[in-house]
Amino acid sequence: MDVQGFDSMDEMLAAQAANEDQANLRITPGQARLRDAADETGYWARAIPEWDLVIYAEVPPNAETQEGAGFDVNDNRERGYLTGTAYSVVNAEHGESGDTHVSQVIPINRTTFLLAKMLGWPTYSQLREEDNIVLGALLASQERDSLGRS
């Protein structure tokens, strides 16, 4: 991982805005639909093979999320950030609340999310195991759909 230093807070914020702009230009049609569906619950997955990890998340409607947030959830979403709860083998029971940029995720449906939960949030390598083959196939299919290649 590269770490970039800055001489001022303004320089850092300008770099962050530029990076957000570039990330938003790269989003797939499926990611755009997930970002723009602020009135409904959404779901996503993010595979991180180098850590043998898959993160699965639930993103409530903005109005529901805004109730306890100390920031403007609508502005956050417009900038490409999804606010929700992420689950994996690392934090399976309660999940971890936070924001993830939509360019980093694969939109999935509720059925796929619930299957991952039922299977104990399988890791990347576990997706090849017999008990998890269906989940792996669903994730691959939904990734193709997100790219517009059904």
PyRosetta script that sets phi, psi and omega in degrees:
from pyrosetta import init, pose_from_sequence

init()
pose = pose_from_sequence("MDVQGFDSMDEMLAAQAANEDQANLRITPGQARLRDAADETGYWARAIPEWDLVIYAEVPPNAETQEGAGFDVNDNRERGYLTGTAYSVVNAEHGESGDTHVSQVIPINRTTFLLAKMLGWPTYSQLREEDNIVLGALLASQERDSLGRS")
pose.set_psi(1, 131.1)
pose.set_omega(1, 176.7)
pose.set_phi(2, -89.0)
pose.set_psi(2, 140.3)
pose.set_omega(2, 177.4)
pose.set_phi(3, -115.3)
pose.set_psi(3, 128.2)
pose.set_omega(3, -178.7)
pose.set_phi(4, -105.4)
pose.set_psi(4, 130.7)
pose.set_omega(4, 177.4)
pose.set_phi(5, -94.2)
pose.set_psi(5, 156.8)
pose.set_omega(5, -179.8)
pose.set_phi(6, -134.1)
pose.set_psi(6, 148.9)
pose.set_omega(6, 178.6)
pose.set_phi(7, -87.3)
pose.set_psi(7, -16.0)
pose.set_omega(7, -179.5)
pose.set_phi(8, -153.8)
pose.set_psi(8, 162.9)
pose.set_omega(8, 176.9)
pose.set_phi(9, -65.2)
pose.set_psi(9, -38.1)
pose.set_omega(9, 178.7)
pose.set_phi(10, -61.6)
pose.set_psi(10, -40.6)
pose.set_omega(10, 178.1)
pose.set_phi(11, -63.8)
pose.set_psi(11, -40.8)
pose.set_omega(11, 178.9)
pose.set_phi(12, -64.9)
pose.set_psi(12, -45.3)
pose.set_omega(12, -179.2)
pose.set_phi(13, -65.4)
pose.set_psi(13, -35.5)
pose.set_omega(13, 177.0)
pose.set_phi(14, -65.8)
pose.set_psi(14, -41.5)
pose.set_omega(14, 178.1)
pose.set_phi(15, -65.4)
pose.set_psi(15, -40.6)
pose.set_omega(15, 178.4)
pose.set_phi(16, -61.6)
pose.set_psi(16, -45.2)
pose.set_omega(16, 179.7)
pose.set_phi(17, -62.9)
pose.set_psi(17, -40.4)
pose.set_omega(17, 178.6)
pose.set_phi(18, -65.0)
pose.set_psi(18, -41.7)
pose.set_omega(18, 178.2)
pose.set_phi(19, -65.1)
pose.set_psi(19, -40.0)
pose.set_omega(19, 176.9)
pose.set_phi(20, -61.8)
pose.set_psi(20, -44.6)
pose.set_omega(20, -179.8)
pose.set_phi(21, -59.6)
pose.set_psi(21, -44.1)
pose.set_omega(21, 179.2)
pose.set_phi(22, -65.0)
pose.set_psi(22, -42.3)
pose.set_omega(22, 178.9)
pose.set_phi(23, -62.7)
pose.set_psi(23, -41.1)
pose.set_omega(23, -179.4)
pose.set_phi(24, -67.3)
pose.set_psi(24, -26.9)
pose.set_omega(24, 176.5)
pose.set_phi(25, -72.7)
pose.set_psi(25, -21.1)
pose.set_omega(25, -176.0)
pose.set_phi(26, -94.9)
pose.set_psi(26, -3.0)
pose.set_omega(26, -173.6)
pose.set_phi(27, -68.5)
pose.set_psi(27, 148.7)
pose.set_omega(27, -179.0)
pose.set_phi(28, -83.7)
pose.set_psi(28, 167.5)
pose.set_omega(28, 176.4)
pose.set_phi(29, -56.6)
pose.set_psi(29, -41.1)
pose.set_omega(29, 179.0)
pose.set_phi(30, -65.9)
pose.set_psi(30, -39.4)
pose.set_omega(30, 176.9)
pose.set_phi(31, -64.8)
pose.set_psi(31, -38.5)
pose.set_omega(31, 177.6)
pose.set_phi(32, -63.2)
pose.set_psi(32, -41.5)
pose.set_omega(32, 177.9)
pose.set_phi(33, -62.8)
pose.set_psi(33, -41.9)
pose.set_omega(33, 178.4)
pose.set_phi(34, -63.1)
pose.set_psi(34, -45.9)
pose.set_omega(34, 178.7)
pose.set_phi(35, -60.1)
pose.set_psi(35, -41.2)
pose.set_omega(35, -173.1)
pose.set_phi(36, -84.0)
pose.set_psi(36, -8.6)
pose.set_omega(36, -178.6)
pose.set_phi(37, -88.8)
pose.set_psi(37, 58.4)
pose.set_omega(37, -173.8)
pose.set_phi(38, -71.2)
pose.set_psi(38, -13.5)
pose.set_omega(38, -177.8)
pose.set_phi(39, -98.4)
pose.set_psi(39, 4.6)
pose.set_omega(39, -179.8)
pose.set_phi(40, -137.0)
pose.set_psi(40, 160.5)
pose.set_omega(40, 177.8)
pose.set_phi(41, -72.8)
pose.set_psi(41, 132.8)
pose.set_omega(41, 178.5)
pose.set_phi(42, -119.7)
pose.set_psi(42, 166.0)
pose.set_omega(42, -178.1)
pose.set_phi(43, -139.2)
pose.set_psi(43, 147.2)
pose.set_omega(43, 176.8)
pose.set_phi(44, -147.4)
pose.set_psi(44, 163.6)
pose.set_omega(44, 174.4)
pose.set_phi(45, -134.4)
pose.set_psi(45, 152.2)
pose.set_omega(45, 176.3)
pose.set_phi(46, -139.4)
pose.set_psi(46, 115.7)
pose.set_omega(46, 177.5)
pose.set_phi(47, -87.7)
pose.set_psi(47, 133.4)
pose.set_omega(47, 175.8)
pose.set_phi(48, -127.3)
pose.set_psi(48, 81.3)
pose.set_omega(48, -173.8)
pose.set_phi(49, -56.7)
pose.set_psi(49, -37.2)
pose.set_omega(49, -177.3)
pose.set_phi(50, -65.6)
pose.set_psi(50, -16.8)
pose.set_omega(50, 176.2)
pose.set_phi(51, -109.3)
pose.set_psi(51, 4.8)
pose.set_omega(51, -174.5)
pose.set_phi(52, 49.7)
pose.set_psi(52, 53.0)
pose.set_omega(52, -173.4)
pose.set_phi(53, -137.5)
pose.set_psi(53, 143.8)
pose.set_omega(53, 166.2)
pose.set_phi(54, -128.3)
pose.set_psi(54, 130.0)
pose.set_omega(54, 177.1)
pose.set_phi(55, -104.3)
pose.set_psi(55, 133.4)
pose.set_omega(55, 180.0)
pose.set_phi(56, -119.2)
pose.set_psi(56, 137.9)
pose.set_omega(56, -175.9)
pose.set_phi(57, -140.5)
pose.set_psi(57, 155.9)
pose.set_omega(57, 176.4)
pose.set_phi(58, -119.0)
pose.set_psi(58, 130.6)
pose.set_omega(58, -178.2)
pose.set_phi(59, -118.7)
pose.set_psi(59, 104.8)
pose.set_omega(59, -180.0)
pose.set_phi(60, -68.0)
pose.set_psi(60, 164.8)
pose.set_omega(60, 174.6)
pose.set_phi(61, -56.4)
pose.set_psi(61, 148.0)
pose.set_omega(61, -178.4)
pose.set_phi(62, -54.3)
pose.set_psi(62, -41.9)
pose.set_omega(62, -177.7)
pose.set_phi(63, -59.9)
pose.set_psi(63, -39.0)
pose.set_omega(63, 179.2)
pose.set_phi(64, -70.3)
pose.set_psi(64, -40.9)
pose.set_omega(64, -179.4)
pose.set_phi(65, -68.1)
pose.set_psi(65, -35.5)
pose.set_omega(65, -175.5)
pose.set_phi(66, -63.0)
pose.set_psi(66, -26.1)
pose.set_omega(66, -174.6)
pose.set_phi(67, -52.5)
pose.set_psi(67, -39.6)
pose.set_omega(67, -178.3)
pose.set_phi(68, -114.5)
pose.set_psi(68, 3.5)
pose.set_omega(68, -175.2)
pose.set_phi(69, -79.4)
pose.set_psi(69, 147.1)
pose.set_omega(69, 176.4)
pose.set_phi(70, -99.6)
pose.set_psi(70, 25.7)
pose.set_omega(70, -179.6)
pose.set_phi(71, -151.3)
pose.set_psi(71, 169.6)
pose.set_omega(71, -179.5)
pose.set_phi(72, -83.3)
pose.set_psi(72, 104.3)
pose.set_omega(72, -176.8)
pose.set_phi(73, -64.1)
pose.set_psi(73, -35.7)
pose.set_omega(73, 179.7)
pose.set_phi(74, -64.3)
pose.set_psi(74, -44.0)
pose.set_omega(74, 177.7)
pose.set_phi(75, -62.8)
pose.set_psi(75, -42.6)
pose.set_omega(75, 178.9)
pose.set_phi(76, -57.9)
pose.set_psi(76, -46.5)
pose.set_omega(76, -178.5)
pose.set_phi(77, -65.7)
pose.set_psi(77, -41.4)
pose.set_omega(77, 179.3)
pose.set_phi(78, -61.7)
pose.set_psi(78, -30.3)
pose.set_omega(78, 178.1)
pose.set_phi(79, -81.8)
pose.set_psi(79, -3.0)
pose.set_omega(79, 175.4)
pose.set_phi(80, 103.9)
pose.set_psi(80, 4.3)
pose.set_omega(80, -177.3)
pose.set_phi(81, -96.3)
pose.set_psi(81, 134.2)
pose.set_omega(81, 177.8)
pose.set_phi(82, -103.1)
pose.set_psi(82, 123.3)
pose.set_omega(82, -179.7)
pose.set_phi(83, -101.6)
pose.set_psi(83, 123.6)
pose.set_omega(83, -178.4)
pose.set_phi(84, -171.5)
pose.set_psi(84, -156.4)
pose.set_omega(84, -179.4)
pose.set_phi(85, -121.3)
pose.set_psi(85, 127.4)
pose.set_omega(85, -178.1)
pose.set_phi(86, -107.6)
pose.set_psi(86, 143.1)
pose.set_omega(86, -178.0)
pose.set_phi(87, -128.1)
pose.set_psi(87, 149.2)
pose.set_omega(87, 173.8)
pose.set_phi(88, -162.4)
pose.set_psi(88, -177.7)
pose.set_omega(88, 176.1)
pose.set_phi(89, -63.2)
pose.set_psi(89, -20.6)
pose.set_omega(89, -179.4)
pose.set_phi(90, -73.9)
pose.set_psi(90, -37.2)
pose.set_omega(90, -177.7)
pose.set_phi(91, -137.9)
pose.set_psi(91, 56.2)
pose.set_omega(91, -170.9)
pose.set_phi(92, -66.8)
pose.set_psi(92, -38.6)
pose.set_omega(92, -170.8)
pose.set_phi(93, -72.9)
pose.set_psi(93, -53.6)
pose.set_omega(93, -174.5)
pose.set_phi(94, -109.0)
pose.set_psi(94, -13.1)
pose.set_omega(94, -177.4)
pose.set_phi(95, 72.6)
pose.set_psi(95, -178.7)
pose.set_omega(95, -180.0)
pose.set_phi(96, -132.6)
pose.set_psi(96, 123.3)
pose.set_omega(96, 179.0)
pose.set_phi(97, -78.1)
pose.set_psi(97, 144.6)
pose.set_omega(97, 177.7)
pose.set_phi(98, 169.9)
pose.set_psi(98, -169.6)
pose.set_omega(98, -178.4)
pose.set_phi(99, -119.9)
pose.set_psi(99, 140.7)
pose.set_omega(99, 176.4)
pose.set_phi(100, -135.9)
pose.set_psi(100, 136.9)
pose.set_omega(100, 178.5)
pose.set_phi(101, -72.5)
pose.set_psi(101, 136.4)
pose.set_omega(101, -175.3)
pose.set_phi(102, -59.5)
pose.set_psi(102, -25.0)
pose.set_omega(102, -180.0)
pose.set_phi(103, -67.9)
pose.set_psi(103, -13.8)
pose.set_omega(103, -176.6)
pose.set_phi(104, -96.5)
pose.set_psi(104, 1.9)
pose.set_omega(104, -169.9)
pose.set_phi(105, -128.5)
pose.set_psi(105, 163.8)
pose.set_omega(105, 172.5)
pose.set_phi(106, -108.8)
pose.set_psi(106, 119.4)
pose.set_omega(106, 175.3)
pose.set_phi(107, -63.0)
pose.set_psi(107, 134.1)
pose.set_omega(107, 176.3)
pose.set_phi(108, -128.5)
pose.set_psi(108, 166.1)
pose.set_omega(108, 178.3)
pose.set_phi(109, -94.6)
pose.set_psi(109, 171.9)
pose.set_omega(109, -176.5)
pose.set_phi(110, -61.8)
pose.set_psi(110, -39.8)
pose.set_omega(110, -179.8)
pose.set_phi(111, -59.8)
pose.set_psi(111, -44.1)
pose.set_omega(111, 179.1)
pose.set_phi(112, -64.8)
pose.set_psi(112, -42.9)
pose.set_omega(112, 177.9)
pose.set_phi(113, -59.5)
pose.set_psi(113, -47.2)
pose.set_omega(113, -179.1)
pose.set_phi(114, -66.5)
pose.set_psi(114, -34.2)
pose.set_omega(114, 175.9)
pose.set_phi(115, -64.9)
pose.set_psi(115, -44.4)
pose.set_omega(115, 177.8)
pose.set_phi(116, -59.5)
pose.set_psi(116, -41.3)
pose.set_omega(116, 177.9)
pose.set_phi(117, -62.7)
pose.set_psi(117, -47.3)
pose.set_omega(117, -179.3)
pose.set_phi(118, -60.5)
pose.set_psi(118, -34.5)
pose.set_omega(118, -178.8)
pose.set_phi(119, -84.9)
pose.set_psi(119, 1.1)
pose.set_omega(119, 177.4)
pose.set_phi(120, 84.8)
pose.set_psi(120, 28.8)
pose.set_omega(120, 178.1)
pose.set_phi(121, 57.6)
pose.set_psi(121, 65.5)
pose.set_omega(121, -176.7)
pose.set_phi(122, -55.4)
pose.set_psi(122, 144.5)
pose.set_omega(122, 176.2)
pose.set_phi(123, -77.3)
pose.set_psi(123, 175.3)
pose.set_omega(123, -179.4)
pose.set_phi(124, -59.6)
pose.set_psi(124, -49.2)
pose.set_omega(124, -178.6)
pose.set_phi(125, -68.6)
pose.set_psi(125, -28.0)
pose.set_omega(125, 179.5)
pose.set_phi(126, -70.8)
pose.set_psi(126, -17.8)
pose.set_omega(126, 179.5)
pose.set_phi(127, -64.8)
pose.set_psi(127, -16.7)
pose.set_omega(127, 178.2)
pose.set_phi(128, -88.9)
pose.set_psi(128, -10.6)
pose.set_omega(128, -179.2)
pose.set_phi(129, -75.2)
pose.set_psi(129, 151.1)
pose.set_omega(129, -174.4)
pose.set_phi(130, -52.4)
pose.set_psi(130, -43.4)
pose.set_omega(130, -178.0)
pose.set_phi(131, -66.4)
pose.set_psi(131, -19.2)
pose.set_omega(131, -174.3)
pose.set_phi(132, -114.2)
pose.set_psi(132, 5.2)
pose.set_omega(132, -177.0)
pose.set_phi(133, -58.1)
pose.set_psi(133, -42.8)
pose.set_omega(133, -178.6)
pose.set_phi(134, -62.6)
pose.set_psi(134, -43.6)
pose.set_omega(134, 178.1)
pose.set_phi(135, -61.1)
pose.set_psi(135, -45.5)
pose.set_omega(135, 178.4)
pose.set_phi(136, -58.1)
pose.set_psi(136, -41.8)
pose.set_omega(136, 179.2)
pose.set_phi(137, -66.4)
pose.set_psi(137, -40.4)
pose.set_omega(137, 177.9)
pose.set_phi(138, -63.5)
pose.set_psi(138, -43.2)
pose.set_omega(138, 178.9)
pose.set_phi(139, -62.4)
pose.set_psi(139, -43.3)
pose.set_omega(139, 179.0)
pose.set_phi(140, -63.2)
pose.set_psi(140, -42.8)
pose.set_omega(140, 179.5)
pose.set_phi(141, -63.6)
pose.set_psi(141, -42.4)
pose.set_omega(141, -178.5)
pose.set_phi(142, -72.5)
pose.set_psi(142, -27.4)
pose.set_omega(142, 173.5)
pose.set_phi(143, -67.1)
pose.set_psi(143, -44.2)
pose.set_omega(143, 176.5)
pose.set_phi(144, -59.5)
pose.set_psi(144, -43.9)
pose.set_omega(144, 178.3)
pose.set_phi(145, -59.3)
pose.set_psi(145, -42.0)
pose.set_omega(145, 179.8)
pose.set_phi(146, -61.4)
pose.set_psi(146, -34.2)
pose.set_omega(146, 179.9)
pose.set_phi(147, -80.8)
pose.set_psi(147, -6.9)
pose.set_omega(147, -177.9)
pose.set_phi(148, 83.2)
pose.set_psi(148, 20.9)
pose.set_omega(148, -179.3)
pose.set_phi(149, -119.9)
pose.set_psi(149, 66.4)
pose.set_omega(149, -177.4)
pose.set_phi(150, -63.4)
pose.dump_pdb("model.pdb")
